Every structure is written in C-alpha cells, then in structure tokens.
C-alpha cells in the first residue's frame, strides 16, 4: 500500500510539520520481513496527527500475520475487559438517558473477542447484537457467548442484510482507518436517524505531552505504525459535527498505562462547520522532539558501555521503534532472541533471530529488552537464565 496525503483528514488544512519518520522500518509479513516507509505529520491548524506518506506498507497482510501469531504471544493484557466495557456501557446509557427497551439492534465495529458485545448483552437484553471484524476468530468468540451475528469481513463491502442500527460502537478502530470520511459515511448508512455512536480512541496528545509519569513510554502511541491517526477530543468531535453528529457526552479515561477518549454522538443530521484555529506554538511537536532527544542520549549512554549486545524481542519495537526512534546502529547487535517459532533463522538488519537458550544468552555482555509492555515478564525470564556477568537492560523500567 502506497499513500500520499497533502491535506489534513480532519480540517483539510495544508499547514503541517513532520512529527515522526519510520526510516528503514520492517513488517513481519508471511514469515518474512518487509521493508517499508511511513511519515506522520501534525496539522498546524487543528493539531491532528496523521500518516501522510506510506511506501510498501502492507495493511491486510500485516493484520493477517499478526492474527497468525501463537495465542500465547497475543492478547497479552492484565486488564479485566468485563469491568472495562461494563463501565463504558453503563456510562453511555446514563449519559444518553437511553431507554434500553427501545434499542433493537446494536453493531460493534472491530468486535475482536466480543467483550464489548458481551457488556451490551447484559444491559440490552432484548436487542439483536451484531459484530464485524477482519479476524475469523471473532466469530468463534461470539458463538461462545451466544452471539451468532458476527461477520468476518470488510466493513465497507458488508450490507448486514440491510439492517439499520440504533447503536454503533467502534472502540480502538478509528485510529486505524485509511480514510476517515469514508468510515463515517459508512456508519451513517448503517445508523438509524437519532441513533447513537460510541467511539473510543487513544488520547494521543495527553499521552505525549501531559502524562509525565509515563516517562519514556510516552512515545508508544505515536510510534505505533498501525495507528494512522492520533486524535485530540476537540478535533475528533468537530470532525463528527461536520457529518451531522451532535455531541452527547465526552470523557477521558485511563486504561492501564494509556489515556483514552470516549465520546457519545447522536446522529441528528445537523451539520456544523468548525472554525479552524492556527496553532502558533506547536507544543506537541516540541515536546516530542525534546523527549526523543533525551531518550536517544540516555540509550546511547547505556549501550556505549558494552561491545557484545543482544536484543530480546523480534516484534514491532525492534523492527520499527529501535531503528526509527532510538536510531540504533544494528551493526552493534550480535544476537536477537525471540520465542516466536515463525521467526527462527530470519534476520533483522543482518542479525539472526534465535531462541533464548541459556548458553546463547550468556554469550553476550548485555541484553536489551525490546518491549514496551512485556518488560517485567521478559526480565523475570532472563533473570532466571543469565549469569551475573550479563547485564539486562529494560528500557522502560
């Protein structure tokens, strides 16, 4: 997939600055590593951060490859999703003053493991529940909890047997969309007049500029190649206003390490055009650049002490974040360890991937834990398998 966008997808502004450049990054596609390029810009008129350039990025193949990973390597979360989504549905019902008996059909876009649909079923017992997801696993998860209207396929080509919905939800979906306008237009085709839309996206500006407690983790959202858009609440709401949606309620909520934006919109058909405000001081861009400089300096100070260095992890952090954000010189890396059997014997920037066997672990002076979320469990594994002469470097401790 190649892409070149010259105007902001939110406000159509042309004033922008480069925020992040994936240079010489890799995707793991069909058991091989694929080189791609990607650039993210920030609009200087509405502050939206978006992917404006892509070269040789393979979307469908990427998600297919991710879904093909061993189950022990994905869905790693300690979050109680039942509690999270019960809270989200309760909040929506309360703020929208919904009469649950009048809700007949609900659609969850990107339903995944059907956790949100399960919460909808608890609150809207008489409603027909539908879900759609690219993953064929979603249908299996739905059937396990008695939801049979799960479609594995593409939202844009699906008609849902001409059904119209009273509620449509999309949590963790909008940030992945190639074309935001096309996404909203499809929702309008599926939503009843007066129907409600529930959206959840990462609060990217908060994560990057306000969450000082995240320290070096704050770059995670911006460096995520799957996230093509990075919203703030004002431009997100303004975008839906242009399509005839009226805000019911918004909130910001912390889930684990990250902040999310929740909005409830009612489809009233009353279109509003926002006043574009030029941002004279680009706080986000400055904050990102300052953080990156500090991170790179700290990183170089740490690894400069060692000659034989290894990396634990052959995933997105190693293939995208280390070369682009940390600007790591991979000529210094002697080994890359991982437990994904699909990657054994493959190479990342000339370094072979191998299983983390005790003998091989102890052949190096230092091992960088290349993971932003699984650092504790990897550190525990390494601590039990390396001797005292091998330094374990956890970038996000």
ZIBEL-V647654 format. One record per residue. N is the residue number from 1. RES is the residue in one letter. D_FIRST is the distance of its C-alpha to the first C-alpha in Angstrom with 2 decimals. Layout:
n;res;d_first
N;RES;D_FIRST
N;RES;D_FIRST
This chain:
n;res;d_first
1;X;0.00
2;X;3.80
3;X;6.65
4;X;10.35
5;X;13.08
6;X;16.70
7;X;18.66
8;X;19.24
9;X;17.99
10;X;21.50
11;X;24.00
12;X;22.19
13;X;23.82
14;X;22.79
15;X;24.79
16;X;22.76
17;X;22.82
18;X;20.46
19;X;21.03
20;X;18.91
21;X;16.86
22;X;15.12
23;X;16.40
24;X;15.88
25;X;14.67
26;X;14.02
27;X;12.57
28;X;14.92
29;X;13.22
30;X;15.71
31;X;18.45
32;X;16.93
33;X;15.59
34;X;12.22
35;X;12.13
36;X;9.58
37;X;10.45
38;X;10.74
39;X;13.61
40;X;15.60
41;X;18.33
42;X;21.43
43;X;22.73
44;X;26.33
45;X;27.45
46;X;26.61
47;X;25.50
48;X;22.17
49;X;19.70
50;X;16.04
51;X;12.66
52;X;12.52
53;X;10.24
54;X;7.12
55;X;6.49
56;X;5.31
57;X;5.00
58;X;5.46
59;X;7.05
60;X;9.37
61;X;10.28
62;X;11.07
63;X;13.36
64;X;14.82
65;X;15.71
66;X;17.23
67;X;19.23
68;X;20.46
69;X;22.18
70;X;25.95
71;X;27.34
72;X;29.34
73;X;26.26
74;X;24.68
75;X;26.25
76;X;28.33
77;X;30.15
78;X;33.81
79;X;33.43
80;X;35.51
81;X;33.01
82;X;35.91
83;X;37.59
84;X;34.45
85;X;33.53
86;X;37.19
87;X;37.57
88;X;34.56
89;X;35.91
90;X;39.45
91;X;38.36
92;X;36.62
93;X;39.68
94;X;42.08
95;X;40.37
96;X;39.59
97;X;43.07
98;X;41.68
99;X;44.12
100;X;42.44
101;X;44.51
102;X;42.84
103;X;39.28
104;X;38.58
105;X;34.86
106;X;32.24
107;X;28.50
108;X;26.49
109;X;22.71
110;X;21.04
111;X;24.49
112;X;23.76
113;X;27.22
114;X;28.92
115;X;30.91
116;X;30.72
117;X;31.69
118;X;34.62
119;X;35.79
120;X;35.49
121;X;37.60
122;X;40.26
123;X;40.57
124;X;39.98
125;X;41.89
126;X;42.21
127;X;38.66
128;X;36.26
129;X;33.22
130;X;29.72
131;X;26.50
132;X;22.91
133;X;20.40
134;X;17.56
135;X;19.89
136;X;22.70
137;X;24.86
138;X;25.24
139;X;27.40
140;X;29.61
141;X;30.09
142;X;31.00
143;X;33.53
144;X;35.19
145;X;36.18
146;X;37.07
147;X;34.06
148;X;33.16
149;X;30.85
150;X;27.65
151;X;24.68
152;X;21.85
153;X;18.95
154;X;16.73
155;X;18.57
156;X;17.51
157;X;18.90
158;X;21.92
159;X;25.30
160;X;27.39
161;X;30.20
162;X;30.65
163;X;31.75
164;X;31.95
165;X;32.01
166;X;34.37
167;X;32.16
168;X;28.40
169;X;27.14
170;X;23.81
171;X;24.34
172;X;21.56
173;X;18.97
174;X;18.44
175;X;17.10
176;X;14.00
177;X;13.26
178;X;10.45
179;X;13.29
180;X;16.76
181;X;18.78
182;X;17.37
183;X;18.13
184;X;21.67
185;X;22.33
186;X;21.71
187;X;24.12
188;X;26.66
189;X;26.66
190;X;27.50
191;X;29.95
192;X;33.62
193;X;35.21
194;X;36.60
195;X;34.22
196;X;32.86
197;X;29.44
198;X;29.21
199;X;26.38
200;X;25.98
201;X;23.60
202;X;24.18
203;X;26.58
204;X;24.59
205;X;27.19
206;X;29.99
207;X;28.35
208;X;27.72
209;X;30.93
210;X;33.57
211;X;33.43
212;X;35.45
213;X;36.33
214;X;32.82
215;X;33.36
216;X;30.62
217;X;28.65
218;X;27.84
219;X;24.65
220;X;23.10
221;X;21.45
222;X;20.01
223;X;18.73
224;X;16.99
225;X;13.23
226;X;13.02
227;X;15.00
228;X;13.09
229;X;16.54
230;X;20.01
231;X;22.83
232;X;26.52
233;X;28.84
234;X;29.95
235;X;26.64
236;X;25.50
237;X;28.76
238;X;28.72
239;X;25.34
240;X;26.77
241;X;29.99
242;X;28.36
243;X;27.54
244;X;31.09
245;X;31.08
246;X;34.05
247;X;34.16
248;X;36.53
249;X;36.17
250;X;34.00
251;X;34.52
252;X;33.13
253;X;33.53
254;X;33.16
255;X;31.67
256;X;32.34
257;X;31.19
258;X;28.90
259;X;29.67
260;X;28.25
261;X;28.71
262;X;30.08
263;X;30.59
264;X;32.31
265;X;31.78
266;X;33.89
267;X;32.67
268;X;35.57
269;X;33.98
270;X;35.37
271;X;32.70
272;X;33.19
273;X;31.82
274;X;31.79
275;X;33.32
276;X;30.85
277;X;32.42
278;X;31.54
279;X;31.43
280;X;33.64
281;X;33.52
282;X;30.11
283;X;31.37
284;X;28.06
285;X;26.76
286;X;30.17
287;X;30.48
288;X;27.14
289;X;28.07
290;X;31.55
291;X;30.44
292;X;28.01
293;X;30.81
294;X;33.25
295;X;31.01
296;X;30.29
297;X;34.03
298;X;35.10
299;X;32.70
300;X;33.95
301;X;37.52
302;X;37.09
303;X;35.47
304;X;37.64
305;X;40.54
306;X;39.23
307;X;38.53
308;X;37.32
309;X;34.43
310;X;32.28
311;X;29.42
312;X;29.54
313;X;26.10
314;X;22.98
315;X;20.60
316;X;18.31
317;X;21.30
318;X;21.90
319;X;18.43
320;X;17.30
321;X;20.47
322;X;23.00
323;X;21.32
324;X;19.96
325;X;22.63
326;X;25.61
327;X;24.74
328;X;26.31
329;X;27.42
330;X;26.61
331;X;29.31
332;X;31.72
333;X;30.36
334;X;32.41
335;X;31.11
336;X;28.38
337;X;29.66
338;X;27.95
339;X;29.16
340;X;26.02
341;X;27.20
342;X;23.76
343;X;23.39
344;X;26.85
345;X;27.16
346;X;23.57
347;X;23.30
348;X;21.75
349;X;22.27
350;X;25.08
351;X;26.84
352;X;27.44
353;X;27.00
354;X;30.22
355;X;32.09
356;X;34.14
357;X;37.48
358;X;40.47
359;X;41.47
360;X;38.10
361;X;37.83
362;X;41.17
363;X;40.34
364;X;38.60
365;X;40.08
366;X;37.42
367;X;34.53
368;X;31.84
369;X;30.75
370;X;27.01
371;X;26.61
372;X;27.00
373;X;28.33
374;X;29.97
375;X;32.03
376;X;35.38
377;X;35.02
378;X;33.68
379;X;36.51
380;X;39.01
381;X;37.85
382;X;38.06
383;X;41.41
384;X;42.86
385;X;41.65
386;X;42.08
387;X;45.34
388;X;46.55
389;X;45.57
390;X;41.81
391;X;40.37
392;X;37.80
393;X;35.56
394;X;34.05
395;X;31.95
396;X;32.27
397;X;35.87
